[in-house]
Amino acid sequence: MERGRRFLGLGIAVGVGALTLPTKAWAQDVLDTGDTAWVLMSTALVLFMTIPGLALFYGGLVRTKNVLSVLMQCFALTALVTVIWLVAGYSLAFDTGGMTAGTINGHSFIGTLNKAFLHGVAPDALWGSIPEVLFFMFQLTFAIITPALIVGAFAERMKFSAMMLFSAVWLVLVYLPICHMTWGGEGGFLADMGALDFAGGIVVHLTAGTAALVTAVMVGAQLKTQSIAAVITILWTLAGTYIALKVASIAGLRVHADDEEVGLDLTQHTERGYDI
């Protein structure tokens, strides 16, 4: 009985200690089977979001004669981005060489080519608690779906070859730097500013949405119409979201600051409970 109490006390102490440490401190290079299984499943789900999910979704929004075209655009983008990601994309996005927390230099905006073609990534290499090759694949799925989201902005209006060239250039010039600055770790420009992106709001949706708007304006040659539509959409969304939050605040929008102190790792969230 006494031994059991000791082990219980030790387990509680270790658990509490782990929860209070910053991410970089507790995410040691120790393989965790649970984390690996979860990321494996998540990788498959995100990939399914593009093929066939997004492909079928966009295919259902165009005329019948263009369904196959949109489907093939999504499938071809999957192949194209996969090749770019292997050749240099992963390295440019997640290589941490030369990055120092709190220091702004060229490596704060884009990575190096040290991991091009997965150079130096051993089969048993870990990224935190999961295999690095799995992290490579998981991040690849986000790199795939981001340019694929833009396809809806120029569906039926851009040549297939132009779409492939545009997507390749956009991935390198826009997605990879933003990904590195946000998700590349300490020393990344946006990460050091305190930017948090747990679900792709910055890296995926903001970049793809902005690109889609610009593309729709340029390809559609409808600058006035698209601009008016964009302004109305933004203003309507701002007003509707504010009203919805005010209604939700009747039930208590946020948890109490004391509860948040207990329930959240404030070293990651850096915020307190508040009311609108």
N, C-alpha and C positions, 0 to 999 in steps of 0.2 A: 504493500500500500504506500509506504513512504517513498519507494523508488518511483512509483507511478506519479505521485505528487511532484517529485523533482522533475520528471520528464515533462509533465504538464506545465509546470512553471517555466521550464526552459523553452518549451514550445511557444508559450504566450510571449515571453520576452523577445524571442527571435522574430516572431510574427509582428509584434508592435514595432520593433526596431526596423524591420524591412519596410513597413508601411510609412515610416517617417523619414526614410532616406530619399534623396533626390533620385530621379530615374537613372542617371548615369552611374550612381553609386551602387544601386541594388541590382541593375541589369547586368550581372556578371556573365562571363562566357561559360555558362553551365547549361547544358541542354535540358529543356523542360518538355516532356512528352505532351503535356496538356496544351501548352502554348503552341507547339508544333502542329498538333492535330487541329487546333482552332484556326490557325493561319492557313493551313492546307484547305480547310473547308471554305474559309473566307476568300481565298484565292480563286477557287472554283466558282463561287457565287458571283464575284465581281466580273470574272471572265464571261459568265453566262449573261450578265447584264448587257454585254456588247453583242456577243454571238451566242444565242440568236436574239436576245431580248431587244436591244436597241435596233438591230437590223429589221426585225419584224415590226417594231413600233413605228419606225420611220417609213417602212414599206407600206404600212396601212394608212399613211397620211398623204401619199402621192397617187397620181393616176395609175390605173392598172398597167399601162404599158411601161411604166417606169419602176415598178416594184422590183423587178430583177436587178435593175441598175443600182438601186439603193442598197439592196441586200449585198450585192457584190462589192459595193464601196466599203461597207462595214467589214466584210470578210477580208478584202484586200488590205485595208488599213491595219487589221490585226496582224497580218503577215509582215507588212512593211515596218510597223513600229517594233515588232519583235526583233527583226534584224537590226534596226538602228539601236535598240536597247542593248542588244548583245555586243555590237561593235563598239559603241562609245557612250550610249545614253546612260546606262547604269553608272558608269564611271564618272561622267560629268555631273550627274545628279547626286551621287552618294559617296564619292571619294572624299575623304576628310583631310587629305594631305595639305599642309600649310594653313589649316584653319585653327584659330586661337580665339577662345571666348573673349568677347569684349574688344577684339581688334578687327578693324575693317581693312581688308586688302583684296586683291583680285580673287582669292580663294573664297571670299565671303559671298561671291556672286555666282561662281561656277566652279565645278570640281576639275580635277586633272584627268589625264588619260591613263593613270597608273593601273586601273582595273579594266582597261579595254579588253574585250574578248574574255572577260573574267580572269584576266591575268593575276596571278597571285592568290586567287580564291580557291583554296583547297576543298576537296569534297567534304571534309569534316570541319571546315571553318564555320564559326558561329557569329551571328549578329544578335547580340543580347542572349536570349534563351532559345533561339530557333536557328536552324541551319541558314547560312548566308545565301545559299542557292535558293532556298525557299523565300527568303526576303527579296531576292532578286526577282523571282517569279511574281510574288505578291505585288510589288511595286510596278512590275511590268503591266499588270492588268489595269492599273490606273492610268499609266501612260497610253494604253490602247484606247480606253474609253473616252479620254479627254478630247482628242481630235475627232473621234467618231461623233461626239456630241455636236460638233460644229457642222457636220454634214447636213443636218436638218435646215440650216440657214440658206444653203444653196442647192437643195435638192431640185433636180430637173433642170438646173440652170448652169452647171459647170461640167466641162469635159472631164472624163475619167482620168486622163493623163494629167490634166491641170490640177485635179483634186489630189492626186498622189504626190505631185511635186509640192503643192502648197502645204499639205499635211506634214511632209518630211521637213521642210524648211521651218514651219511654225513650231514643230516639236523641238527642234534644236534651238531656235531663237527665243521662244517664249516658255514652253513647258519646263525644259530642263533647268534653266536658271531659276525660275520661280520655285521649282521643286527643291533645288539645292539650297536656296536661301531660306526656305521654310522648314523643310524636313531633313536637311543635311546634317543637323546637329549643332552643337555649340560652335560659334564662329560664323554661322550663317547670318547674312545681313538681317533678314526679317526675324529669324529665331532669336537673335540677340536683342532685337527691339521688343521682344516679348510676344510676338505673334504666335497664336496657338491655332492649329488646324488639325483637329482630331478626325475629321470625316471628309476632307477634301474641299471644304468651302472656298478656300483661297486657291489652292493648287489646281483643283479640277474645275469647279463650277464658275468661279469668278473669271478665270482665264478663258474658259470655253465660251461663257456667255458674252464676254466682251468681244472676243474674236468673231462670234456668230453675228453680233450686231454690225460690226465693221464690214464683215463679208457680205451680209445681206444688203447693206447700203451700196457697196462697190459693185457687186455682181448684178444686183437687181436694177441699178441705175435709178433708184427711187429715193434719192437723198431726202427730199422734203417729206414724203410719206413715211419713210422709215424713222426719221427723226421725230416727227410728231407722235408716231406710235410708241417710240421709246420713251419720250417724255411723259405721255399719258400713262403708260404702264408703270413707270417708276413712281410717279405721283400717286397713282391709285394704290399701288402696293404699299407705299409709305403710310398713306391714310388708313387703309384697311388693316395693316399690321398694328398700327397704333391703337385703333379702336378695339381690335381683338385682344390686345394686351391689357387694355383698360378693363375690358369685360372680364378677362381671366383674373385680373388682380382682385376682383371681388371675392374670389375664393382663396386669395392669398397667392400671389405670383411666385414668390421665392420663399425658400425655407428661411428660418430665423438664423441670424448670424452665428449664434452659439451652436445650433444644429449643424450648420455648414462647417464650422470649425472642427466638429467631431467627425462628420461624414465624408469630407473631401480632403484631398491632399492639397493644401493651399500653396505648397511650393510649386505645384503645377498650374493651378488655376489663378493664383495671385488676385483674388477678388473676395469680396465679402457680400453677405446678404443685403439686399436693398429692395425698395419698393418704387414703383413708378407713380 
